[in-house]
Amino acid sequence: MSQSLRTPLLFALVALLFVLQGSTDWWIFAGSWNSSLTILNMALISAVMALGVNLQWGYAGLFNVGIMGFVALGGLATVLIAMPPTPGAWGAGGFRIVAGLIMGAGTIMLMVWQYKTLAQGRLRALVMFATLVVGFVVFRWIFDAGVAGVEAINPAQTGYLGGLNPGGQDNYRGHGYMTLLAWPVGGLLAAGAAWLVGKTALGLRSDYLAIATLGIAEIILAVVKNEDWLGRGVKNVIGLPRPVPYEVDLQQSTSFIQKADAIGMNVTTASTLAVKLSYSLLFTIVLVVLVILAQLSLKSPWGRMMRAIRDNEVAARAMGKDVTHRHLQIFVLGSALCGLAGAMMTTLDGQLTPGTYQPLRYTFLIWVMVIVGGSGNNLGSVLGAFVIWFFWIQVEPIGNWLMSIVTSGMTDGSPLKTHLLDSAAHMRLFSMGIILLLVLRFSPRGLIPER
């Protein structure tokens, strides 16, 4: 089958899975549009992450396993932009925190200047060491006092600086546009972190780069979890404003009630579906725009140059290409997409929960999506995201169905039957491995290979 025919056919089959999930309760399908849209929304967000990873790996061969850190930065950006400022926090210590961070950055910049300016020798080492000690002491003296002041403000409810939402504590939910503004900011925040990582780590070989990015991701996550003044840490930030209507507002709207009655649907159900459809529309617009831009870049001279660098760095360098600079470009772009997806996901959840950022979900699963869909093919990465996320959610009911058949002839209460039924919930990793092995065996380059 030609690839031009295979691509729409595979997307049509995936669309059929979501339709069956919403319209029938046959076999593993729930028969609920609510569950179908829930899976679809997370699949759209995962597709944006997979697209970012495909830019890095499929275009340039960069093995980034720090996806989780960039996703967390995107989620943090949503809090910093969309939430209202905490009353009194800036006066209590916010300005001291900013001054401390400036002091720390200034110390690093001063040490870099000293390293470049002073002659190599004992004097340079002593001057840099003295600068580090003095700068660190002053930084902690300024910064720690500010943190203590901010975190002491109503720690049960706030205890952090808050964001930039102009609505204040009483009306910030009415400024949902601030959440949409947080999405590109999340991408920029992740891009900035990726630039810092890339400047230091992109000179390493692929395996060392993977270790470096994983370590950076864990550092970012540790900061997000432990710096309560920044985003409440593991206490979580809840009640993020929505860029779409609230269910309760729709349920109180006369026109919406009339529309729900006209189609014979319960108002509560209709409001829930309307909100999820609104999210689906927003996420779809973002994904379509990103896919179009990625396809245009792939077919441009820049895209051809990136693939040439991926295939043979030595030949590319011989042709005068700045390989390290191009790697930095693509690394920043891919990480920005992961940050954007993290902001979108936090918006969908309505809360920032750093404790849920696990490498299994935000690194391993995204890589499986890219590999299964087709590394180097943007549409393949999107398809892989839909397929893998759908089965990631549906594996548990499939496992329950399979184990119920296997144990149907066993005596109720037997240890073996109990063990098998209890093991059904742990089939996700096993099933992902099976899917990955089958795809690699029968379609080694993915469902939609790179042309």
N, C-alpha and C positions, 0 to 999 in steps of 0.2 A: 504494500500500500504506500502510495506517495505521501510525503510529509504534508503537502498542501491539502490533502484530503484527511490525513490522520489528525491534524491539529483541530479543526472544527468538530470532527467526530468525537474526539476525546472530551472536548469541552461540553459537547451536547450530552454525553454520558454522565459527566459530573453534574450538569444542571438537572438531569433526570433524577440523580440521587437526592438532591435537595427538594425536588418536587415530590418525590415519593415520601421523603421524610415529613413533608408538611401535609400530604393529602391522604395517606393510607397508613394503617397500623399493621400492615402485613409484614411478617418475619421480623426484621430488626428495626423497622421504621416505627416512629412514635406516633405518626398520625396527627402531628401538631405543627401548625405553621409557626407557633411561638418557638419551639425547639429548633425548627429548621432555620429561622432567621437568627437565632442565637449562634448556631454553628456557622452560618454564613458570615456574620459580622466578624467573628474571630478569624475566620478563614481569610477574609479580605485584609485584615490587619497583618496576619501571618504572611500573606502574599507580598505586602510591602517590605517586610523584613527579608523574605526570601529574595526579592528583587535586589535589595541592597547587598546581600551576601553574594548574589550572582554577579553583581558588578565587580566585586573584589576578587572572587575566585574564577568566575567564568571569563571575565575580561582580562584579568591581570595575573591570575594564579596566586593571589595572596590568601594564605590560610589563616583566617581570623576566627579565633574561638573566644573572643571577648564580646560577643554580641550582647550578652546579658547586661554588661556595664553601660553600653550605649542606649539600650532600651530603658534602663533605669534613669539615665539622665533625661531622656525624653519625658518620662513620667514626672520627674522632679520639676521640669520646666512648666508643666501644667499647673503645679501648685504655686510656683513662683510668679506666674502671670495671672492665673484665673482666680485665685483666692484673694480675699480682702486683707489689707494689712492689719496686724494685731494691734489694737489700741494701746499706746504707750510703749510698744516694743522698741521702736527706734530711739526714743528718748532714754529708755532704760539701758540700752547697750548696743543697739543696732549700729550706731555710728562708730562705736569702739570696735565692733567686729570688722566693719569695712576698713577702718584705719589699721587694724591688725593685719588684715589680709594684704593691704597695700604695703605695709611694713615688711611682711614676709616676701612678697614679690620683689620689693626694692632690694632686699638683702641678696636674693638670688641674682638679680641683674647686676648688682655691684660686684659680686664674686665673679661673674662672667667677665665683666670689664677688667677686673684685676687680673684674671687669668690671661686675657688677651694682651694686656698692656705691660705688665711687669715681666721682667726677665726671669727665665726659669732658674729656680734655685731655692735655697732655704728661706730667703726673705719673702718670696712670693707665697710659699707655703704657710709661713707664720702669719702674714697679713691676711690671707684668706681664712685661716683658722680663727683668728681673732674676730674677723668680720662675721663669720658664722656663729660664734659663741655669743657675741654681743647682740647680733640681729635676732637670734633665737630667743634670748632672754627677754629682749624688749618686745618681740612679737607675742610671746606667751603672756607677758604682763598686761599688754593692751587687750589681746584677744580673749583671754580667759575671763577677765572681768566683764567684758561685754556679753559673752555667752552666759555667764551666771545671771546677769541682769535680765536677759531675754527669757531664759528658760524658767525663771522664777515667776513669770506673769501667768497666772491661772494655768498651771501645767496640766490640769485634768482636761481642759478644753482647748487650750492653745499652746503656750510655751514655745512659740516660734515666731519668726518675723512676719510671716504671712506673705501675701503677694501684692500685685499691683491693681487689683480690681477696684475701680473707682466707686462701686456701689456701697462700700462700707459693710459692716457686719449685718445690717438690716436688709439691704437690697442687693447684695452681690449676686444672687441667683438670677436677677433680672438682666445681668450683663453677660449673657452667654457668649457673645461675640468675643469676649476675652479668652474663652477656651479655644476658639478657632485660631486666635492670634498666637496661642501657646504652641500650636502644632509646628509652625515653621521655626519658632524659637527653640523648641525641643530639638529639631534638626540642626540648628546652628550650634546649640550647646554640645551636642554629640560630635559635630564636625570639629569644634574647637578642641575637644578632648582628643579626637582622633588625630588632629594635626600635631598635638604635643606627643602623642604616642608614636606617630609616624616619624617624626623628626629624630627620635632616639632609637626606634626599633626596626625601621624598614631596611636598614643596612644588614640585618641578620638574615640567615638562611631560613627557609620555610618552617622548619621544625622549631627553631629558636623564636621565630616570630610568633608562632602559635602559643608557646609558653609565655612569652612576654604579654601578648594580648589577654590571655587568660588571667595572668597576674594583675594586669591593670583593671580588668573587669571586677575582680574580687576587691581591689582597693576602692574602686568607685562605689561598689555596693556597701563596703564597710563604712565609708563616709556617709552614705545616705542613711544607713541604719543607725549610726551612732551619734551623728551631729543633730541633736534634737532641735537646735535653733534654726536649722535649715529647712527641714520638712517633717518635724515631729518624730523622726526616726521610726522605730517599730511601733510607736503609738498610733501611727497611721493618720492620714488626713482624709476626712470623709466629707461628703456633701459638696463635691466640686460642681460648679455650675454647668448646665448643659447647653449645648448649641441647638438643641431641639426642644420641642414643647415637653412639659411634664404631663404625666398621665392624669393627675388630679385636675389640671387645668382643662384638658380635653374633655374629661368627664363632666365638667361644669359648663361646657360650651354648648349652647342650644343648637347651633348649626352642626356640630360634630355629632350630637345625639341623634339629630334627624338623619344624618348620613348613615349612622350605624343602624338605626331602625330600618332604613330603606333597603339595606342589604341583609337584614335579618340577623344581625350579630349583636351579642351582648356588648354594652358600652364599655365595660371593664376590659374585656378581651380586645375589642376594637382599639381602645386607647393604647394598650400594650403593643399591639401589632403596628400601630401607626408610629409609635416612637421608634421601634426597632427598624421599621422600613425607612424612617428618616435617617437613622444612623447608616443603614445600608446604602442609601443614596449618596450620602456624604463620602463614605469610605470608597464607594465605587468611582465617584468622580476623581478622588485623589489617586486611586490606583490606575485608572485609565490614563490620566495625564502623565503619571510617572512612566507607564509602559510606553506611551507614545514618545516621550523624551528619551527613554532608554533605547528604543528601537532606532530613533534618529541618530543618536550618538553611536550606536553599533555600526550603522551603515556609513558613518562619516569618516573622513580621513583620520580623525582622532581615534575612532573605534578600531579601524584597521591597524593603526600604529600600536594600540594597546594589545591587540591579539598577536601582533608580530613580536612584541616584547615578551608576552607570555610564552610564545612558542620557542623563542631563541633569544635570550637576553644578550648573549655574546655578539650575535649578528646585529642586533639592534644598536648596541653600543658602537659597533664598528661603523654603523651608518650615521653616527653622530647624535643618537637619541639620548636624552638625559633620563635614564631608566629610573633612578631613585626618585627624581622629581615627579615623573609620571605615576609611579607607584603611590607616592604621597597623594597625588590628585585623586586617584581612584579609591584609595583607602578612605579619604575624607568624605567623598561622595557616598560611598556605600554605608559608612557609619552614620552619615546624616539621615539616610533613609531609615536606618534602624531607630535613630532617635525620634524621627517623625512618627514611626509606627508605635513607639513607646508612649508618646503623647496621645495618640489616638486611642490606644488601649486603656490608658488611665482615664480618659474622657468617657469611654464606654462603661468602665467599671464604676465611675463616679467617686473613686477614692484611690489614694496612693498607699499601697501596702508593700513596703520593701521586703517583708518576709517571704513573699511569694515569688520573688525573682530567683529562680533556680536554673542552673545550667542545663538540666534535663529538658526544660520547656523552651528556653530562650537561646540555646546553642545547639544541642544535639538534634532537636526536632526540626529546627530551621535548616540545618545541614542535610537532614534526610529529605526535606522538601526539595531542596536544590538538586540533590543527586537523583532522586526519583523522577523529578520533572524533566531534568536535562540541563546539566551544567553548561553555561555559555549561551543558553537560549532563554530570553526573557519570558516568553510565553510559556516555556516549559517550567520555569520556576514558579510562575503563577499557578499553573495547573497542578504542580506538585504540592503547593500550599493547600489548595482546595482538597485534593485527594487525601493527603496525609492528615490534615486536621479533621476531616469528616470521619475517617476511620479511627483516629485517635479518640474521638468522642464515642464512636459507636462500638468500639472493641469490647467495652464492658458488657453491654447487652448481648453482643454476639457471644461472648464467653459464657454468660449465664445460660443462653439458649443451648450452646454446644454442650456444656456440662450437664444440663438437665436431661439431654438426650443420652449422654454417656452413662449417667447414673440412674437412668429410668428403671433398669432391672435390678438395682441394688436395694437391699433392705433399708428402710428408713431408720436413721439413727446410727448406721454403721460408721466407724471411724473413717473408712476410705471415702464413702460418699460425702461425709461432712467436709473432709479435707478438700476433695475436688470442687465442691460447691463454693467453699471459701476461697479457693485459688482463682476463681473466675475473675475476681476483681484485679488480679495482678497480671493479666494477660496482655496489657498494653505494650510493655517493652518487648515481650516475646513476639507479638503480632507485628510491631514495627520492624523488628529484625527479619521476620519472614517476608514482609513486603519488600524490604530493601534487598534481600538475597534474591528474590524472584525477579525483581527488576534488573538487578545486575547480571543475573544469569541469562535472561531472555532479551533484555534490551540494555546492554552495558552502558550506553551513552544516555540513558534516560528515556522517558516516554516520548518526549519531543526533542530529539538530539539537535545539537548545534549544526547548522548547515556548513 
